[in-house]
Each structure stands twice: as structure tokens, then as C-alpha cells.
Amino acid sequence: MDLKFLKYEKRDRLAYITINRPEVMNSIHPPTAEEMGQVLDDFAADNNVWIAVVTGAGEKAFSAGNDLKYTATHSMKGTKTRGGFGGFVARFDINKPLIAAVNGFALGGGFEIAMACDIVVAADHARFGLPEPRVGLIAMGGGVHRLPRQIPLKLAMGMMLTGRHITAQQAHAYGIVNEVVPLKDLFPAVERWAAEIMECSPLAVQATKEAALKGLDMPLERAVDEKFPGLHKLLHSHDVVEGPRAFAQKRKPQWKIE
């Protein structure tokens, strides 16, 4: 895979996706989004990788969002990237866990990418915000919809209507971020989260994510009764037998992706 704007590597069942445009604070332009789509397709299809970690190059920015200088100098008419902004925020087909390692500013579309992940670990100097109204735009990459679903409405409206930034510590208090650590501890913390997830059946984890997220848009009675595809796959898998058997035999389970 020939990538110019992303780094993509796999090790220990983890896929590491790094937005690699530090000279523009890892902002996103259409070529970056196209590469992200290719990378996510590969991640989704590879049974040997169970979790993706998304981050930005350098120590200053996770992503500053839309590359406004690029937008100002290129016609964006007819430009529509599969997967929504960054090729990422509308990938509702990926049930594998996504972890954001926020190493600095996560603003606008960068914040939207972080919110589209399942777990967010932030360096203690990171900052978050949706400043689009300050440049005559709105957070069209899902930000205006995800933020009010992830934190109390008044907190979300306060952030969105002012374009105000918040600190990593505030984001943790609001419930946007799972953990805040010093920058030097960011990837050890992310990998600790990943290791805990990988103690579980990958099929069970994927079925859990699918049911939890899709069930949010359903009445509770329907969600409880819904037979999601991931659950069906899990119930007909090796893992659904292996888990109880390993527990009874007092040993670690040997999970499989089938």
C-alpha cells in the first residue's frame, strides 16, 4: 500500500494508523481521507489484527481537522469521501475496537475522529474543540451529532456555539476521554487498554460494540430483542464454547477469529 499522508503498521494484533502531516498539525485533506479509507478497509478485512490505534505524528497535534488552506485553494465541489470526513467518521461498518491516542490538539474534524473511536486516551497537554463556527462552518463530520450524544446537552452546546477549546482534564471530567496521562505514557496506556480488550473474545468484543452502538437508536424493548449479526456469528463460533470450557478448566482461553 503506497501511503504518502498516513503511516500504517501492524504488530501484536494491533494496527497503528498515524496521520502523518505534522507540518500542518495533521490536518486532513481529501488525499489523506482517501488513504484512510484504504487503510480502514485493510484493517477491517485482516483477521490477524483485532484493534486499531489512531494517532497523529509528532507531539503537537492529533489532528487540527479540515485543512483550511487546502480548502481555500482547491475547488471542493463534488468532493465526497467514502466514510465521511477523513474517510473515518462515517465508517459504521467497523465493529473492531478503535482507540484514539490523542497526542495534542484534536480540533474540528480531528475531534470528530476522536469521538468516532470507542476509547480515547489523551496526553495531558491535549486540547479538544469544535471551532468551526469561528470560520463560518459547522462540524459537519458528525461533531454536531456525536458530541450531544456523548456528553450532557448543555455542555455540548456550550462548546459548539462558542467554538471553545477544553483541556484534556476537562474532557475526562465530561466523559469524552477515558484516561489522561503524561505524553511519555500515552502509548503504554493505549497498549494497556488494548491488552485488556484482547483478554476477551474478539468476536464477543465485536458483537458487543455492534449491539451497543446500533441499539442506541432503538427503543430499549426492540434493542434487547434484536438479533444483531455479530451476536449470531458469536453464538455459532468456537469462542462461545471455548470461553466457558477454559473457565471450568481454570486456564486461559484460546480465542479464534473464524
VOLO-850621 format. One line per 3 residues: number of its first residue (from 1); their letters; for each residue x, y, z of N, C-alpha, C. Coordinates in Angstrom, 3 decimals, m for minus. Layout:
<pts>
NUM = A = X:Y:Z:X:Y:Z:X:Y:Z | ...
</pts>
This chain:
<pts>
1 = MDL = 0.857:m1.195:0.000:0.000:0.000:0.000:0.895:1.249:0.000 | 0.749:2.087:m1.022:1.576:3.280:m1.161:0.900:4.454:m0.459 | 1.425:4.824:0.706:0.818:5.882:1.513:1.762:7.082:1.609
4 = KFL = 1.228:8.265:1.367:2.014:9.493:1.470:1.668:10.306:2.713 | 0.455:10.165:3.208:m0.022:11.043:4.279:m0.383:10.302:5.559 | m0.270:8.993:5.526:m0.511:8.167:6.704:0.657:7.212:6.891
7 = KYE = 0.866:6.800:8.128:1.705:5.648:8.422:0.791:4.530:8.910 | 1.081:3.318:8.492:0.231:2.184:8.843:1.116:0.984:9.115 | 1.039:0.483:10.332:1.827:m0.693:10.688:1.008:m1.601:11.594
10 = KRD = 1.375:m2.875:11.572:0.670:m3.865:12.374:1.678:m4.618:13.221 | 1.350:m4.780:14.495:2.176:m5.615:15.366:1.343:m6.033:16.574 | 1.546:m7.280:16.980:0.880:m7.814:18.178:m0.633:m7.639:18.125
13 = RLA = m1.221:m7.941:16.970:m2.668:m7.862:16.745:m3.227:m6.439:16.793 | m2.332:m5.448:16.793:m2.751:m4.052:16.760:m2.373:m3.431:15.426 | m3.264:m2.610:14.894:m2.958:m1.791:13.724:m2.771:m0.352:14.212
16 = YIT = m1.649:0.243:13.851:m1.364:1.628:14.222:m1.535:2.503:12.986 | m2.467:3.464:13.072:m2.757:4.382:11.972:m2.341:5.777:12.430 | m1.347:6.349:11.771:m0.825:7.658:12.163:m1.047:8.665:11.043
19 = INR = m1.770:9.732:11.338:m1.918:10.836:10.390:m0.571:11.538:10.336 | 0.059:11.544:9.167:1.463:11.947:9.074:1.629:13.237:8.266 | 1.036:14.310:8.803:1.203:15.642:8.198:1.512:16.645:9.315
22 = PEV = 2.572:16.421:10.072:2.837:17.288:11.225:3.088:18.741:10.859 | 3.518:18.980:9.611:3.799:20.360:9.198:2.526:21.202:9.124 | 1.362:20.547:9.054:0.074:21.264:9.061:m0.794:20.736:10.200
25 = MNS = m0.154:20.385:11.298:m0.840:19.902:12.501:m1.746:18.711:12.191 | m1.274:17.863:11.263:m2.002:16.636:10.906:m3.426:16.917:10.446 | m3.597:18.054:9.805:m4.925:18.359:9.260:m5.208:17.432:8.077
28 = IHP = m6.490:17.334:7.754:m6.960:16.358:6.779:m7.355:17.055:5.486 | m6.836:16.558:4.357:m7.313:16.983:3.049:m7.776:15.730:2.303 | m8.462:15.881:1.172:m9.027:14.706:0.505:m8.047:13.569:0.230
31 = PTA = m6.795:13.833:m0.186:m5.887:12.702:m0.386:m5.619:11.903:0.891 | m5.570:12.596:2.035:m5.416:11.885:3.310:m6.634:11.016:3.574 | m7.798:11.558:3.329:m9.038:10.804:3.552:m9.105:9.572:2.665
34 = EEM = m8.659:9.699:1.429:m8.657:8.546:0.527:m7.751:7.443:1.068 | m6.583:7.837:1.575:m5.679:6.848:2.148:m6.284:6.205:3.385 | m6.974:6.999:4.202:m7.606:6.455:5.408:m8.630:5.391:5.035
37 = GQV = m9.382:5.623:3.975:m10.345:4.632:3.536:m9.686:3.313:3.167 | m8.544:3.388:2.472:m7.814:2.179:2.089:m7.313:1.432:3.325 | m6.772:2.202:4.267:m6.225:1.597:5.480:m7.322:0.931:6.301
40 = LDD = m8.459:1.595:6.448:m9.548:1.023:7.230:m10.119:m0.224:6.560 | m10.163:m0.230:5.240:m10.600:m1.436:4.531:m9.672:m2.603:4.859 | m8.370:m2.337:4.842:m7.391:m3.383:5.138:m7.533:m3.865:6.577
43 = FAA = m7.668:m2.934:7.507:m7.836:m3.287:8.923:m9.079:m4.144:9.130 | m10.188:m3.735:8.526:m11.446:m4.463:8.705:m11.355:m5.881:8.170 | m10.582:m6.075:7.100:m10.529:m7.377:6.435:m9.498:m8.331:7.034
46 = DNN = m8.579:m7.811:7.830:m7.460:m8.623:8.329:m7.818:m9.246:9.676 | m8.055:m10.551:9.690:m8.433:m11.231:10.936:m7.301:m11.316:11.940 | m6.087:m11.024:11.514:m4.941:m11.093:12.427:m4.770:m9.837:13.267
49 = VWI = m5.493:m8.776:12.929:m5.454:m7.565:13.748:m6.834:m7.345:14.354 | m6.855:m7.101:15.650:m8.114:m7.044:16.385:m8.522:m5.632:16.784 | m7.557:m4.723:16.874:m7.809:m3.369:17.373:m6.980:m2.397:16.552
52 = AVV = m7.515:m1.208:16.289:m6.746:m0.147:15.638:m6.517:1.007:16.610 | m5.305:1.539:16.570:m4.931:2.723:17.340:m4.725:3.865:16.349 | m5.425:4.958:16.560:m5.355:6.105:15.660:m4.668:7.251:16.385
55 = TGA = m3.681:7.883:15.742:m2.956:8.974:16.375:m2.442:9.928:15.307 | m1.699:10.949:15.743:m1.094:11.903:14.827:0.411:11.928:15.021 | 1.122:12.306:13.984:2.579:12.373:14.059:3.014:13.567:14.909
58 = GEK = 4.117:13.378:15.655:4.660:14.462:16.457:4.025:14.566:17.828 | 4.320:15.672:18.501:3.856:15.866:19.873:2.917:17.056:20.024 | 2.557:17.679:18.915:1.754:18.894:18.994:0.280:18.666:18.705
61 = AFS = 0.001:17.803:17.718:m1.394:17.681:17.279:m1.756:16.246:16.948 | m2.917:15.831:17.425:m3.585:14.610:16.938:m4.078:14.907:15.529 | m4.928:15.909:15.400:m5.318:16.461:14.106:m6.059:17.763:14.346
64 = AGN = m5.686:18.778:13.572:m6.377:20.067:13.648:m7.618:20.089:12.773 | m7.980:18.933:12.190:m9.218:18.846:11.434:m9.036:19.161:9.965 | m10.018:19.817:9.382:m10.010:20.128:7.960:m8.836:21.039:7.611
67 = DLK = m8.128:20.704:6.534:m7.027:21.541:6.057:m7.620:22.751:5.340 | m7.796:23.848:6.084:m8.481:25.015:5.539:m7.680:25.687:4.433 | m6.347:25.645:4.508:m5.537:26.247:3.447:m5.728:25.485:2.142
70 = YTA = m5.809:24.168:2.242:m6.075:23.363:1.051:m7.464:23.681:0.515 | m8.437:23.756:1.420:m9.814:24.057:1.014:m9.894:25.407:0.309 | m9.122:26.376:0.802:m9.173:27.732:0.243:m8.574:27.808:m1.155
73 = THS = m7.712:26.866:m1.491:m7.017:26.941:m2.776:m7.438:25.859:m3.767 | m8.384:25.012:m3.380:m8.854:23.954:m4.266:m10.368:23.966:m4.310 | m10.907:23.702:m5.458:m12.352:23.565:m5.566:m12.780:22.265:m4.899
76 = MKG = m13.729:22.351:m3.975:m14.204:21.170:m3.262:m15.544:20.689:m3.806 | m16.004:21.306:m4.906:m17.287:20.906:m5.478:m17.220:19.461:m5.952 | m18.205:18.695:m5.550:m18.268:17.303:m5.961:m17.369:16.383:m5.152
79 = TKT = m16.630:16.950:m4.192:m15.735:16.125:m3.383:m16.518:15.468:m2.265 | m16.581:14.161:m2.302:m17.268:13.416:m1.248:m16.500:12.137:m0.999 | m15.945:12.017:0.195:m15.104:10.870:0.518:m15.930:9.775:1.153
82 = RGG = m15.757:8.562:0.683:m16.419:7.427:1.336:m15.938:7.336:2.771 | m16.871:7.157:3.675:m16.500:7.101:5.084:m16.616:8.428:5.789 | m17.128:9.448:5.079:m17.293:10.745:5.718:m15.971:11.466:5.908
85 = FGG = m15.979:12.495:6.757:m14.775:13.303:6.929:m13.583:12.428:7.318 | m12.472:12.680:6.666:m11.250:11.945:6.954:m11.305:10.492:6.527 | m12.367:10.101:5.802:m12.539:8.692:5.466:m12.814:7.841:6.682
88 = FVA = m13.224:8.485:7.793:m13.246:7.810:9.092:m14.569:7.918:9.827 | m15.121:9.126:9.911:m16.183:9.388:10.888:m17.506:8.693:10.573 | m17.686:8.241:9.325:m18.931:7.550:8.962:m18.683:6.098:8.587
91 = RFD = m17.624:5.502:9.136:m17.368:4.082:8.901:m18.098:3.269:9.967 | m19.400:3.173:9.809:m20.235:2.467:10.774:m20.199:0.950:10.573 | m19.382:0.513:9.609:m19.289:m0.910:9.305:m18.152:m1.600:10.048
94 = INK = m17.408:m0.880:10.858:m16.247:m1.468:11.534:m16.614:m1.771:12.986 | m16.708:m3.055:13.306:m17.062:m3.455:14.670:m15.849:m3.783:15.533 | m14.667:m3.786:14.936:m13.456:m3.936:15.750:m13.231:m2.650:16.551
97 = PLI = m12.652:m2.753:17.752:m12.428:m1.561:18.566:m11.439:m0.583:17.930 | m11.725:0.704:18.105:m10.871:1.793:17.649:m10.467:2.618:18.866 | m9.173:2.809:19.056:m8.665:3.582:20.186:m7.958:4.816:19.655
100 = AAV = m8.335:5.996:20.138:m7.651:7.235:19.779:m6.563:7.525:20.809 | m5.347:7.716:20.319:m4.229:8.153:21.161:m4.009:9.621:20.846 | m4.594:10.498:21.659:m4.623:11.926:21.346:m3.375:12.585:21.933
103 = NGF = m2.462:12.923:21.042:m1.139:13.401:21.430:m0.994:14.914:21.359 | m2.094:15.639:21.253:m2.038:17.098:21.181:m3.402:17.645:20.819 | m3.429:18.691:19.997:m4.699:19.303:19.615:m5.571:18.324:18.821
106 = ALG = m6.827:18.199:19.227:m7.847:17.451:18.491:m8.997:18.428:18.275 | m8.949:19.121:17.154:m9.884:20.211:16.898:m10.686:19.943:15.629 | m11.924:20.419:15.612:m12.747:20.260:14.436:m12.847:18.803:14.029
109 = GGF = m12.478:18.523:12.780:m12.522:17.154:12.301:m11.622:16.211:13.064 | m10.553:16.727:13.648:m9.707:15.882:14.489:m10.450:15.406:15.722 | m11.228:16.293:16.322:m12.066:15.925:17.461:m13.147:14.950:17.019
112 = EIA = m13.684:15.167:15.815:m14.707:14.252:15.290:m14.146:12.842:15.106 | m12.913:12.742:14.647:m12.273:11.432:14.511:m12.110:10.782:15.876 | m11.664:11.550:16.865:m11.512:11.001:18.218:m12.851:10.523:18.761
115 = MAC = m13.905:11.316:18.558:m15.228:10.917:19.053:m15.760:9.677:18.347 | m15.308:9.434:17.117:m15.748:8.255:16.382:m15.045:6.987:16.856 | m14.026:7.144:17.694:m13.341:5.989:18.275:m14.096:5.511:19.516
118 = DIV = m13.804:4.299:19.934:m14.514:3.701:21.064:m13.890:4.067:22.400 | m12.586:4.247:22.408:m11.846:4.617:23.621:m10.897:5.737:23.246 | m10.788:6.730:24.123:m9.896:7.865:23.892:m8.945:7.996:25.075
121 = VAA = m7.654:7.925:24.779:m6.613:8.177:25.777:m5.888:9.440:25.328 | m5.726:10.392:26.234:m5.167:11.694:25.859:m3.929:12.029:26.668 | m2.964:12.645:25.990:m1.830:13.241:26.694:m2.335:14.444:27.488
124 = DHA = m1.658:14.742:28.582:m2.187:15.778:29.484:m2.141:17.189:28.906 | m1.444:17.389:27.788:m1.429:18.719:27.162:m2.425:18.818:26.009 | m3.178:17.756:25.743:m4.121:17.757:24.620:m5.262:18.739:24.869
127 = RFG = m5.822:19.211:23.767:m6.985:20.093:23.840:m7.997:19.659:22.780 | m9.274:19.884:23.102:m10.365:19.420:22.247:m11.308:20.587:21.951 | m11.916:20.573:20.772:m12.894:21.609:20.471:m13.454:21.485:19.072
130 = LPE = m14.588:22.136:18.854:m15.224:22.229:17.545:m15.325:23.713:17.187 | m14.234:24.301:16.680:m14.197:25.742:16.439:m14.775:26.177:15.091 | m15.460:25.281:14.378:m15.924:25.585:13.031:m16.711:26.890:12.908
133 = PRV = m17.645:27.231:13.835:m18.383:28.483:13.671:m17.501:29.730:13.621 | m16.304:29.637:14.176:m15.393:30.784:14.166:m14.833:31.068:12.775 | m14.961:30.075:11.862:m14.523:30.299:10.476:m15.695:30.116:9.507
136 = GLI = m16.912:30.294:10.023:m18.089:30.267:9.173:m18.537:28.894:8.739 | m18.182:27.850:9.495:m18.538:26.483:9.156:m19.253:25.826:10.333 | m19.715:24.601:10.144:m20.214:23.806:11.261:m19.508:22.453:11.234
139 = AMG = m19.567:21.748:12.343:m18.897:20.452:12.465:m19.725:19.391:11.749 | m19.596:19.375:10.422:m20.444:18.521:9.586:m19.986:17.074:9.560 | m18.822:16.780:10.116:m18.317:15.410:10.126:m18.837:14.601:11.301
142 = GGV = m20.042:14.905:11.719:m20.649:14.174:12.822:m20.500:14.845:14.170 | m19.688:15.894:14.247:m19.443:16.534:15.546:m20.683:17.090:16.203 | m21.544:17.753:15.397:m22.748:18.349:15.977:m23.738:17.288:16.439
145 = HRL = m23.549:16.054:16.019:m24.436:14.969:16.430:m23.792:14.081:17.496 | m22.502:13.804:17.354:m21.860:12.914:18.328:m21.680:13.589:19.681 | m21.253:14.845:19.683:m20.945:15.472:20.973:m22.162:15.514:21.898
148 = PRQ = m23.364:15.920:21.418:m24.522:15.907:22.319:m24.966:14.505:22.734 | m24.491:13.485:22.030:m24.799:12.113:22.427:m23.781:11.559:23.420 | m22.634:12.212:23.517:m21.569:11.685:24.354:m21.400:12.436:25.676
151 = IPL = m21.912:13.680:25.745:m21.843:14.443:26.990:m23.192:15.145:27.187 | m23.451:15.691:28.390:m24.715:16.393:28.603:m24.938:17.517:27.590 | m26.187:17.730:27.226:m26.534:18.654:26.153:m25.998:20.063:26.392
154 = KLA = m26.163:20.602:27.600:m25.737:21.983:27.846:m24.220:22.132:27.719 | m23.468:21.112:28.139:m22.012:21.167:27.968:m21.663:21.138:26.481 | m22.352:20.292:25.740:m22.096:20.199:24.302:m22.435:21.508:23.596
157 = MGM = m23.586:22.075:23.918:m23.988:23.314:23.256:m23.033:24.448:23.616 | m22.578:24.478:24.854:m21.617:25.497:25.257:m20.340:25.415:24.436 | m19.859:24.207:24.203:m18.656:24.037:23.398:m18.902:24.394:21.940
160 = MLT = m20.018:23.901:21.382:m20.240:24.049:19.948:m20.595:25.477:19.545 | m21.377:26.175:20.370:m21.821:27.517:19.990:m20.747:28.573:20.174 | m19.757:28.279:21.006:m18.662:29.233:21.215:m17.400:28.853:20.457
163 = GRH = m17.287:27.586:20.053:m16.041:27.118:19.457:m14.922:26.993:20.458 | m15.273:26.983:21.736:m14.292:26.976:22.820:m13.516:25.663:22.877 | m12.236:25.753:23.191:m11.421:24.562:23.444:m11.581:24.137:24.899
166 = ITA = m11.408:22.859:25.164:m11.327:22.379:26.538:m10.050:21.564:26.698 | m9.577:21.477:27.919:m8.358:20.735:28.203:m8.634:19.238:28.254 | m7.558:18.470:28.250:m7.699:17.017:28.387:m8.371:16.666:29.704
169 = QQA = m8.036:17.417:30.751:m8.612:17.143:32.067:m10.114:17.433:32.073 | m10.528:18.515:31.413:m11.962:18.803:31.298:m12.657:17.737:30.464 | m12.014:17.325:29.381:m12.599:16.294:28.529:m12.798:14.995:29.302
172 = HAY = m11.869:14.691:30.185:m12.005:13.492:31.026:m13.178:13.658:31.992 | m13.271:14.835:32.592:m14.368:15.080:33.535:m15.723:15.034:32.831 | m15.776:15.497:31.582:m17.029:15.475:30.822:m17.397:14.063:30.376
175 = GIV = m16.418:13.164:30.298:m16.677:11.808:29.846:m16.316:11.561:28.392 | m15.619:12.513:27.760:m15.195:12.344:26.375:m13.956:11.461:26.297 | m13.121:11.554:27.331:m11.827:10.870:27.366:m11.845:9.817:28.469
178 = NEV = m11.288:8.636:28.171:m11.231:7.567:29.166:m10.112:7.737:30.174 | m8.974:8.292:29.715:m7.813:8.394:30.605:m6.901:9.512:30.101 | m6.307:10.239:31.035:m5.328:11.285:30.724:m4.000:10.902:31.358
181 = VPL = m2.936:10.974:30.576:m1.611:10.579:31.056:m0.580:11.558:30.520 | 0.612:11.606:31.133:1.699:12.380:30.528:2.016:11.845:29.137 | 2.510:12.706:28.265:2.768:12.309:26.882:3.646:11.065:26.797
184 = KDL = 4.664:10.978:27.642:5.581:9.831:27.583:4.872:8.512:27.895 | 3.734:8.591:28.560:2.992:7.383:28.938:1.812:7.095:28.018 | 1.663:7.889:26.933:0.465:7.768:26.105:0.345:6.385:25.476
187 = FPA = 1.386:5.935:24.797:1.260:4.644:24.120:1.299:3.461:25.073 | 2.086:3.506:26.158:1.928:2.436:27.143:0.505:2.336:27.685 | m0.149:3.475:27.905:m1.534:3.445:28.394:m2.474:2.873:27.338
190 = VER = m2.313:3.299:26.087:m3.139:2.776:24.997:m2.962:1.270:24.867 | m1.723:0.823:24.943:m1.456:m0.604:24.782:m1.943:m1.407:25.980 | m2.008:m0.772:27.141:m2.609:m1.438:28.305:m4.107:m1.642:28.074
193 = WAA = m4.782:m0.611:27.570:m6.204:m0.751:27.230:m6.397:m1.865:26.201 | m5.544:m1.857:25.176:m5.665:m2.862:24.123:m5.439:m4.263:24.678 | m4.455:m4.407:25.565:m4.169:m5.728:26.143:m5.360:m6.241:26.941
196 = EIM = m6.034:m5.353:27.661:m7.209:m5.771:28.430:m8.340:m6.206:27.499 | m8.518:m5.464:26.402:m9.551:m5.849:25.437:m9.226:m7.214:24.847 | m7.943:m7.452:24.551:m7.557:m8.692:23.891:m7.560:m9.902:24.826
199 = ECS = m7.809:m9.684:26.113:m8.061:m10.817:27.000:m9.434:m11.421:26.724 | m10.288:m10.636:26.073:m11.655:m11.064:25.772:m11.716:m11.696:24.380 | m12.772:m12.444:24.138:m13.010:m12.995:22.803:m13.183:m11.855:21.807
202 = PLA = m12.403:m11.852:20.712:m12.579:m10.782:19.726:m13.970:m10.765:19.112 | m14.554:m11.939:18.930:m15.914:m11.977:18.397:m16.920:m11.407:19.394 | m16.700:m11.687:20.680:m17.591:m11.137:21.704:m17.441:m9.620:21.793
205 = VQA = m16.205:m9.137:21.659:m15.955:m7.693:21.685:m16.646:m7.027:20.502 | m16.505:m7.615:19.315:m17.130:m7.032:18.134:m18.655:m7.073:18.220 | m19.192:m8.166:18.736:m20.646:m8.261:18.900:m21.142:m7.240:19.922
208 = TKE = m20.355:m7.022:20.958:m20.708:m6.029:21.979:m20.746:m4.630:21.399 | m19.711:m4.271:20.636:m19.671:m2.934:20.031:m20.851:m2.742:19.078 | m21.092:m3.727:18.232:m22.185:m3.621:17.270:m23.526:m3.431:17.972
211 = AAL = m23.799:m4.260:18.970:m25.087:m4.185:19.657:m25.233:m2.874:20.422 | m24.173:m2.456:21.095:m24.245:m1.232:21.893:m24.499:m0.010:21.026 | m23.763:0.122:19.919:m23.896:1.320:19.099:m25.185:1.310:18.276
214 = KGL = m25.522:0.178:17.675:m26.749:0.127:16.888:m27.984:0.199:17.773 | m27.880:m0.320:18.981:m29.010:m0.285:19.897:m29.343:1.096:20.418 | m28.379:2.026:20.340:m28.630:3.385:20.822:m29.782:4.067:20.088
217 = DMP = m29.966:3.706:18.833:m31.002:4.349:18.022:m32.332:3.606:18.047 | m32.436:2.614:18.920:m33.665:1.821:19.004:m34.328:2.011:20.361 | m35.639:1.856:20.434:m36.276:1.768:21.747:m35.686:0.581:22.506
220 = LER = m35.595:0.677:23.811:m34.933:m0.352:24.613:m35.535:m1.733:24.370 | m36.861:m1.808:24.311:m37.505:m3.106:24.138:m37.061:m3.766:22.835 | m36.967:m2.963:21.767:m36.532:m3.525:20.486:m35.056:m3.900:20.534
223 = AVD = m34.228:m3.044:21.123:m32.787:m3.305:21.173:m32.486:m4.602:21.913 | m33.182:m4.821:23.028:m32.965:m6.042:23.808:m33.343:m7.277:22.998 | m34.350:m7.152:22.147:m34.860:m8.307:21.390:m34.160:m8.495:20.048
226 = EKF = m33.394:m7.478:19.614:m32.778:m7.511:18.288:m31.672:m8.571:18.210 | m31.651:m9.308:17.118:m30.602:m10.306:16.881:m29.597:m9.725:15.890 | m28.598:m9.071:16.423:m27.589:m8.427:15.580:m26.699:m9.477:14.916
229 = PGL = m26.183:m9.194:13.715:m25.350:m10.179:13.009:m24.147:m10.664:13.818 | m23.502:m9.748:14.545:m22.336:m10.149:15.321:m22.678:m11.155:16.410 | m23.850:m11.006:17.004:m24.286:m11.965:18.026:m24.512:m13.334:17.405
232 = HKL = m25.140:m13.356:16.247:m25.373:m14.633:15.557:m24.038:m15.315:15.248 | m23.070:m14.538:14.773:m21.756:m15.095:14.459:m21.086:m15.650:15.713 | m21.175:m14.901:16.810:m20.567:m15.341:18.071:m21.194:m16.648:18.559
235 = LHS = m22.518:m16.734:18.510:m23.215:m17.910:19.042:m22.947:m19.179:18.239 | m22.407:m19.027:17.033:m22.068:m20.185:16.207:m20.554:m20.321:16.047 | m19.813:m19.804:17.024:m18.354:m19.767:16.915:m17.672:m20.721:17.892
238 = HDV = m16.388:m20.910:17.659:m15.513:m21.629:18.586:m15.476:m20.938:19.953 | m15.456:m19.603:19.960:m15.251:m18.846:21.199:m16.358:m19.066:22.221 | m17.596:m19.244:21.753:m18.718:m19.377:22.683:m18.641:m20.702:23.456
241 = VEG = m17.925:m21.674:22.902:m17.670:m22.931:23.603:m16.378:m22.850:24.401 | m15.362:m22.231:23.790:m14.040:m22.167:24.404:m14.035:m21.365:25.702 | m14.788:m20.270:25.753:m14.781:m19.419:26.952:m15.232:m20.150:28.205
244 = PRA = m16.432:m20.717:28.224:m16.879:m21.466:29.409:m15.996:m22.680:29.714 | m15.508:m23.342:28.657:m14.660:m24.516:28.873:m13.351:m24.118:29.559 | m12.736:m23.027:29.083:m11.489:m22.562:29.691:m11.716:m22.134:31.140
247 = FAQ = m12.846:m21.483:31.392:m13.172:m21.069:32.765:m13.288:m22.300:33.668 | m13.987:m23.321:33.191:m14.171:m24.537:34.000:m12.851:m25.258:34.228 | m11.962:m25.190:33.253:m10.671:m25.877:33.359:m9.589:m25.003:33.987
250 = KRK = m9.960:m23.795:34.376:m9.051:m22.867:35.043:m7.786:m22.603:34.221 | m8.015:m22.264:32.956:m6.908:m21.925:32.064:m7.317:m20.729:31.215 | m6.331:m20.136:30.543:m6.628:m19.024:29.656:m7.282:m19.532:28.374
253 = PQW = m8.323:m18.869:27.913:m8.967:m19.303:26.677:m8.101:m19.025:25.453 | m8.267:m19.837:24.436:m7.588:m19.662:23.160:m8.619:m19.198:22.145 | m8.669:m17.881:21.949:m9.690:m17.316:21.070:m9.316:m17.494:19.609
256 = KIE = m10.342:m17.518:18.751:m10.126:m17.631:17.313:m11.039:m16.669:16.579 | m10.525:m16.143:15.465:m11.380:m15.420:14.518:m11.682:m16.385:13.375 | m12.946:m16.630:13.131:m13.317:m17.624:12.115:m13.870:m16.957:10.872
</pts>
